[in-house]
Amino acid sequence: QVQLVESGGGLVQAGGSLRLSCAASGRSFNTYRMGWFRQAPGKEREYVAGFSWSGASPSYTDSVNGRFTISRDNAKNTVYLQMSRLKPEDTAVYYCAARSSSTTAYDIWGQGTQVTVSS
């Protein structure tokens, strides 16, 4: 099983930037597809961004496209979510997730990290 640990959340002013990190470990983690999700109070969890560990097939939800960038550092086994031009509506708990090639849904999750954007 792959283990995921998020970090990097915090309080930031609108228009600012923040980088989230997701450290991965476990068997064959580099064969998984990685993703970022977020959940705001009173709302359902939504997909934010994702790609294969190799960096192939990146995708972004429309609300963050052009502002957020998913990347990775292979040497550190870490996936990043660089968030720029943050808006108050980006406030949420952000989760790192993974799924193997044999599954259709993300089924491995980190504990989440809080991002709060003040206006």
N, C-alpha and C positions, 0 to 999 in steps of 0.2 A: 504494500500500500504506500501511496505517496503521502507525505506529510507536508502541510503548508502553514507558514507563519507570516502574517502580515505585520507591517510596521510603517511608520511615517505619517500617520494621521495627526491632526491637530487643529488649531484655530488659525484662520487666515482671513485677511480682509478681502473684500470683493475686488477683483482685478488682479489678485496675487497669484502665486504659483505654489505648488506642493508636489512632491514626488513620493508615491507610495511604493513600498517594496514587498515582495513575496518570495520568501526563501523556501525552496523546495528540497526535499530529500526523500529517499526511498528507492525501491527497485524500479528501474526503467522509467524514471520520471521524465527523461528526455524524449520519450515516445508519446507523451500526452499532449493534448491540446489544453492551453492555459487560457483562463478568462478572468475578467474583473466584473463584479456585480456590485450593486449598491441598493440600500433600502433606507428610505426616509421614513420618519414617524408617520404611521397611519397609511402607508403605501406598501404595495407589493414589491418584492425584490425584482430588480430589473437588470438586464444585461447592459454592460457598459462597453467593453472591448475584449478582444481575444485574438489569439493566434496559436499556431503550432509552436512547440518549443524551438524548432528550427528557425522560426520567424516567418514561416510561410502563411499565406492566407489571413492577413490581418483584417479585422473588421471593427467597426465602431457604430454605436447607436447614434442616430441623427443629432440628438441633443448635445453630444460632446464632440462630434466630428469637427476637426479643425482646431480644437482646443486641447484635446487629450492625445497622448501618444503612448502606445504600449511598446515596450522594448525588453531586452534581456541581457544579462551578463553571463555567458556560459561558464566562465571560470568560477563565478561565485554561485552558480545554480540559483540565480535570482531573476525574477520577472519584475519589471517596474511599470508604474503608471504615472507618467508625467502629466500633471494637470496645470494648465495655464489659463489665464483670463477667467478665473473662477467666479462663479455667480452664487448668490445665496441659495438658489434652487439646487445647487450641487451638494448642499448639506445632506449627509447621509452616513450610515455605516457602510464602509466599503469592504467587500469580501474578495479574496482570491479563491479561484476554483480550478479544478482540473477534471478531465475525463480521458479515458483511454480510447483507442481506436475501435474497441469492441462495444462501446456504449454510445447512446444518442443523447444522453443528458449528463450534465456536470454532476458528479456524485461524490467528489472529494472537495472539502471546504476548509478554509482557514477560519480563525476565530473572529475576524473582523477588526477594522480600525476606524475610529470615528473621525470624520472630516466635518468641520463646522466653518462656514463662510459667513462672515459678518458684513452687513451693508453699511 
